[in-house]
Amino acid sequence: MKVSVITVCYNRKATIEQSIKSVLDQDYPDIEYIIVDGNSSDGTQEIIRPYLDKIAKYISEPDKGMYDAINKGLGLATGDIVGLMHSDDVFYDTAVVSKIVEKFKNNSNIDAIYGDGIYVTNDEEQKIVRNRIGGDYDYKRLKSGWLPLHPTVYIKKSVIDKYGNYNLDFKIASDTEFLLRYLFKHKISIAYLNAYIVKMRMGGLSTNYKRAFEVLREDYKIYKFHQLSGARAVFQKKMIALMQYVKK
């Protein structure tokens, strides 16, 4: 069972190497690693270059943003299962992909899996700031703002081919639309893997406080787009997130 792992990046010189090593250090042997760079100009490409012999596919060219780059990666992917490794993040340990594959093999009828993740400070100490436990899946929770943590979601490529890529009409929170489309609209079969999948840096692509209000605004539009109560879902989604912060 081949697993395609996609990293998209643009000017991520400070973090890209750790993300690359995290993927290459996995103990699972059949990983197709794909990197899509948006024509970085800060030295990111120079950091990637020494690893090219271990990267299955690599392109560097201008794009229309992160989700356009992810779609390019999906177009290159040939694995049975596909997931993302953001350029600010790392796998929780070296056995993550093996655990993902085992979950799929033991549950042949599922279309996707998701797991847990932690958010850490963006410094050398990397103290845990937020603990994101996915918990068992319940379709009803989707209406109340719950979604699995996007970087922990791994989906069969055949399902992506069937239900489509990321919607580029949404520039900041297209991952929300993607997950709602797959889970709420198409009701794909998804299972919870009770294990940590990813370690995410606060202030990275998906945790940047400066974009928080823009994300909330676009989330509202996305829930309305799927004929759900936008205000209720976004409010409850935020409350769920606040409850995940680790008390000092």
N, C-alpha and C positions, 0 to 999 in steps of 0.2 A: 504493500500500500504506500504509494508515493504521497508525500506531503509538500505542497508548495507554500513557502513562507515568503511574503512580499514586504520589503522595506521601501518606503518612499521618503525622499529627503530633499531638502533645499537649504544650502548653507548651514549644515549641522556639523561643522568641523569639531566642535567640542564633545559631541556625544556619539557620532556615527560609528566609531571604531568599537566601542563597547557593545553596541547593538549587533554589529557584525560578528564579533567574537562570541557573543551569546548564542547566536544561531549556529555558528560553526562548531561550537563546543558541545552541542547536543549529542547524546549517545545513540540516537536513532539514525540508522545508516542511509535511509532513502529520503533525503530532503532535497528538494529543488529550491535553491535560494535565488530570489529575484530582487534586484535593486533597481529602482527607477529614480533617477536623480533629475532635478529640474534645471540642469545646467548651472550648478553651483559655481560661485566665483570666489569663495572664501578659503579654499584649500580642501574642501570635502572630497572632491574628485581625486586629489593626490593621496588622501588617506585610503580611499577605496581601492586604488589601483593595485597595491601589493597583494590584495586578496582575490583578484580577478580569476585566478586559476581554480579557486574554490567556490566561486559564484557561478551559478548555472547560466543566468542571463542578466545582462546589465545594459541599461540605456541611460544616456544623459542628454536631455534636450528640453527646451522650454515647454511648459505645460500651462494649463488653465487653473492650477491650484492642486491641493492635496488629493481631492477626490478624482480629478482627471488623471492624476498620476497613478492612483490605485486602480482605476479602470484599465490603464495601460498594462499594469502588472497582471491584472486578471486576464487580459487578452494574451499574455505570454505564458500563463500558468498551464501546466499539463498534468498536475498532480490529481490524485483522487480526492484529496482534501486540501482546502485552501484557508490560510489565516494570515494575519498581519503582525509584523513586528515594527512598531513605530521607531523612528530614528532617535528618540529620547529614552527608549525603554529597553529592558532586557528580560530574558526568560528568568523565572524564579529559581530554577535549578537546571542541571544538565539533562534531567530525565523527563522534562515536560512533554516533549513531542512523543516520546514513547508512551506516556500515560494517555495522551490524546488518541493515539492509534489503537491502543488496547481497548479504550472505551468504545470506539467505533466497531472494532472487531467483535466485542462482546455484546453489542447491540446493533445488529446488522440492519435493522429497520429504521434507524434514526437518520435524519438529514444533517444534523448539526449538534455540536456540543458547546458548552460554555463552562467557565470555572470562576475562580476567585482571583483577586489581584490586590496588591498593596501599592500605596502611594508613599514615596519617601521624599525627604528634603533634597533639594538640588545642591548638595555639598558633599564633602568627603565623608561626613558622619552618616549620611543617608538614614536619618531617624524616620521611623514609621509615623506618618501623619494621618493616614486614612486607611482603614481596613475594609475592603470591599468583598463581602461574602455573598456569592450569588444565591445560594439556597435552591431548594427544589423548584422546578418549573411549575408555574400555574398560569394558564392562559388569562384568567380573570385579572391578574395583577397588571397586565399591560394597560388597561384602561385607567389605572391609578398611578401611572407614571413610572412603573418599574420596567427596566430593561436590563438584559445581561450586560456586563462590562464589555464594550465593543472589542478591545484587543484580546479578549479571552475566547472569542467566538471563532470556531472552526467549522466550515461548511463543506459539504460535498460539492465538487466542481460541477457535477451534473445538475445540481439544484440551482447553482448560480447561473449556469447556461439557460436554465428554464425560466427563472424569475428576474434576471437582469442585473445590471451593474448599479453603481451609485448614481443617484439623480443629481445632475450638475446644476439643476435649477436652485438647489440649496447649497450655498457656498461654505457654510461654517458647521452645520450640524447634519450633513447628509447621512452620517452613520445612523442617526436616529430614524430618519425616513427609511433607510435600508432595512434596519431591524424591524420596524413596524410593518413594513411591506411583507417581509418574509414571515414574521411571527403572527401578526394580527390579521393581515389580509389573506395570506396564503396558508396560514396555519401549518407551517412545516413542523416536522417532528424534531424536537430538540431535547437534549438530556443534559443534566447537570453533572459535571465532573467535580467531585469534592476534593479539589486540590488547587494550590496556587499556581497560576499560569504565568503571570507577568508582574514585574516590578516597574512602576512608572514614576518618573521624576515630576515633582510639582513644578509648575512653570513651563512644562513641555508643551508639545503641540495640542494635547487634549486637556491640559489643566491650567492654561494660561488665564490668570485672573482678569487681565485686560479685556479678554474676549467673552467673559462670563455673561454680561448682559446681552451681547449680540447673540450668543448661543441660546439664551432663554427666549429671546424674541423670535429666532428662527424655529426653535422647538415648538413654540406656540403655533406658528404657521403650519408646521408639519403635522401636529396632532389634528388641527382643523382640516388639513388636507386629507387626512384619513378618517374624517367625520367623527372625531372624538372631541371631548370637551377640552379645548386647549388650555384654558386658565386652570382648570382643576388638575389636569395631568401635569402641567409644568410646575405648579405649586407643590404637588405631592412628590414629584420627582426631586425637587430641591430639598424638601423635608427629609426624604430618604437619604439623600447625599449628606446632609448635615449630621444625621445620626451615625454616619460611618466614621466620623473623625475621632481619632484616638485621644482620650482625655489624658492630659499631662498630670 
